[in-house]
Amino acid sequence: MSSVGIILAVVVGIAILGLVVWTYRWETSGDDYNENNDNVSKADSAK
């Protein structure tokens, strides 16, 4: 039971890490990410 839990935890960890890396690469390479980031910065400056 414990070995199955460890294997499951490793698989889930790799899947989450892969998703985070993929999302990071996708956002930084897209113009939408830059536009959204600029909008957030302007909103913070306006406050």
Secondary structure, 3 states (H helix, E strand, C coil): CHHHHHHHHHHHHHHHHHHHHHHHHHHHHCHHHHHHHHHHHHHHHHC
